[in-house]
């Protein structure tokens, strides 16, 4: 198993080295590719921000519970009662 893993690692490193350290790359980067890269980077940034926000909110909730802090102590709560007049029917 170790031999197979070492062979696969060697193939991966060789392939990565060939791609990263190639001498001549006669290529053209189209403007649409640049736009796609910008969208991908923005998507990753938004996903990381959302995941971080969820994680921090959960951590804050656990710390508040441990310290006995109530988040809703100064908030006003409206009742869910709805009134229906007979005149409107």
C-alpha positions as CSV (number, residue, x, y, z in Angstrom):
1,X,0.0,0.0,0.0
2,X,2.8,2.4,0.9
3,X,4.5,1.7,-2.5
4,X,1.3,2.5,-4.4
5,X,0.9,5.7,-2.4
6,X,4.5,6.7,-3.0
7,X,4.1,6.1,-6.8
8,X,0.9,8.1,-7.0
9,X,2.6,10.9,-5.0
10,X,5.5,10.9,-7.4
11,X,3.2,11.0,-10.4
12,X,1.3,13.9,-8.9
13,X,4.4,15.9,-8.0
14,X,5.9,15.3,-11.5
15,X,2.7,16.4,-13.2
16,X,2.3,19.5,-11.0
17,X,6.0,20.4,-11.6
18,X,5.5,20.1,-15.4
19,X,2.5,22.4,-15.3
20,X,4.0,25.0,-12.9
21,X,7.6,25.1,-14.3
22,X,7.1,24.8,-18.0
23,X,9.5,26.9,-20.0
24,X,7.5,28.2,-22.9
25,X,3.8,28.7,-22.7
26,X,2.5,30.3,-25.9
27,X,-1.0,30.9,-24.8
28,X,-3.6,33.6,-24.9
29,X,-5.9,34.4,-22.0
30,X,-9.3,35.5,-23.3
31,X,-11.1,38.3,-21.5
32,X,-14.0,36.0,-20.8
33,X,-11.6,33.7,-18.8
34,X,-10.6,36.6,-16.7
35,X,-14.2,37.4,-16.0
36,X,-14.8,33.7,-15.1
37,X,-11.8,33.8,-12.7
38,X,-13.2,37.0,-11.0
39,X,-16.6,35.3,-10.6
40,X,-15.0,32.2,-9.1
41,X,-12.9,34.2,-6.6
42,X,-16.0,36.3,-5.6
43,X,-18.0,33.1,-5.2
44,X,-15.3,31.6,-3.0
45,X,-15.1,34.8,-0.9
46,X,-18.9,34.9,-0.4
47,X,-19.0,31.2,0.5
48,X,-16.2,31.6,3.1
49,X,-17.8,34.6,4.5
50,X,-21.2,32.9,4.9
51,X,-19.6,29.8,6.5
52,X,-17.6,32.0,8.9
53,X,-20.8,34.0,9.8
54,X,-22.7,30.8,10.6
55,X,-19.7,29.5,12.6
56,X,-19.4,32.7,14.6
57,X,-23.1,32.9,15.3
58,X,-23.1,29.4,16.6
59,X,-20.1,30.1,18.8
60,X,-21.7,33.3,20.1
61,X,-24.8,31.4,21.0
62,X,-22.9,28.7,22.9
63,X,-20.9,31.3,24.8
64,X,-24.1,33.2,25.6
65,X,-25.7,30.0,26.9
66,X,-22.6,29.2,29.1
67,X,-22.5,32.7,30.6
68,X,-26.3,32.8,31.0
69,X,-26.8,35.8,28.7
70,X,-30.3,36.2,27.1
71,X,-30.1,37.7,23.6
72,X,-33.8,38.6,23.6
73,X,-34.1,40.4,27.0
74,X,-34.5,43.9,25.5
75,X,-36.5,43.0,22.4
76,X,-40.2,43.7,22.0
77,X,-42.4,40.9,21.0
78,X,-45.7,41.4,19.1
79,X,-48.6,39.0,19.6
80,X,-49.7,36.7,16.8
81,X,-53.4,37.5,17.3
82,X,-55.3,38.6,14.2
83,X,-58.6,40.3,14.5
84,X,-61.3,39.9,11.9
85,X,-64.3,42.3,11.8
86,X,-67.7,40.9,10.8
87,X,-68.4,44.0,8.9
88,X,-65.6,43.3,6.4
89,X,-67.1,39.9,5.3
